[in-house]
Amino acid sequence: AVHRRRVVSFFREVHPHVAEDDVLSYIDGGFHNGGGTGFMWALDPIDGTKGFLRRDQYAVALGLVRDGRPVLGVLGCPSLPWDQ
């Protein structure tokens, strides 16, 4: 519950008039109800939620799935210093 409030609060810094239920539905909007064939992108915008909430390390994860099998994965680490 604490993390949910912090995520909603962070979201409202950018979009102050969005209801909590709407924020949670935006997050849940990534569910895929399609079949097991074809291509699908999978995005985890905050992989490492605790690190993100502490303003520490986290990643943005993007994957491409084809016919139910992962074929490509990419990580972005916005808080990772360039000199490490």
Legacy VTK file of the C-alpha trace (Angstrom):
# vtk DataFile Version 3.0
C-alpha trace
ASCII
DATASET POLYDATA
POINTS 84 float
0.000 0.000 0.000
2.874 2.366 0.781
4.483 1.785 -2.617
1.183 2.257 -4.398
0.674 5.632 -2.715
4.212 6.703 -3.610
3.832 5.675 -7.261
0.472 7.467 -7.517
1.956 10.531 -5.816
4.897 10.547 -8.227
2.526 10.210 -11.199
0.427 13.108 -9.915
3.470 15.383 -9.916
3.094 15.328 -13.698
-0.678 14.736 -13.970
-2.206 16.185 -10.770
-5.873 15.605 -11.589
-5.756 11.875 -12.400
-7.643 9.611 -9.993
-5.770 6.766 -8.262
-7.932 4.136 -9.985
-7.007 5.638 -13.362
-3.286 5.558 -12.527
-3.575 1.878 -11.563
-5.531 1.076 -14.733
-2.781 2.742 -16.806
-0.277 0.397 -15.165
-2.537 -2.635 -15.686
-3.102 -1.633 -19.310
-0.097 -3.723 -20.284
-1.967 -7.004 -19.825
-2.236 -8.979 -23.064
-5.370 -10.999 -23.718
-4.426 -11.999 -27.259
-3.468 -15.404 -28.540
-0.129 -17.172 -28.409
0.942 -16.363 -31.965
2.386 -13.298 -33.595
4.457 -10.485 -32.166
3.960 -8.641 -28.890
6.024 -5.994 -27.152
6.428 -6.233 -23.380
7.451 -3.103 -21.489
8.390 -2.762 -17.836
8.802 1.003 -17.449
10.190 0.723 -13.905
12.105 -2.517 -13.394
13.385 -2.044 -9.863
10.537 -0.125 -8.269
12.269 0.211 -4.892
15.359 1.732 -6.506
13.160 4.097 -8.499
11.234 5.212 -5.407
14.538 5.826 -3.581
15.714 7.772 -6.670
18.486 5.196 -7.000
19.127 2.525 -9.650
16.335 1.117 -11.815
15.919 0.003 -15.404
13.473 0.329 -18.260
12.992 -3.140 -19.780
11.627 -3.765 -23.268
11.147 -7.172 -24.832
9.842 -8.519 -28.114
7.932 -11.814 -27.985
7.171 -13.866 -31.072
4.799 -16.815 -30.887
5.112 -16.887 -27.102
8.941 -16.897 -27.069
11.191 -13.949 -26.254
13.361 -12.941 -29.210
14.783 -9.590 -28.123
15.430 -7.807 -24.844
16.775 -4.337 -24.163
17.520 -2.587 -20.867
17.966 1.117 -20.300
19.423 2.313 -17.014
18.675 6.050 -16.774
20.341 6.530 -13.367
23.543 4.633 -14.177
26.511 7.030 -14.268
28.496 6.985 -17.503
31.836 6.568 -15.693
30.973 3.174 -14.133
LINES 1 85
84 0 1 2 3 4 5 6 7 8 9 10 11 12 13 14 15 16 17 18 19 20 21 22 23 24 25 26 27 28 29 30 31 32 33 34 35 36 37 38 39 40 41 42 43 44 45 46 47 48 49 50 51 52 53 54 55 56 57 58 59 60 61 62 63 64 65 66 67 68 69 70 71 72 73 74 75 76 77 78 79 80 81 82 83
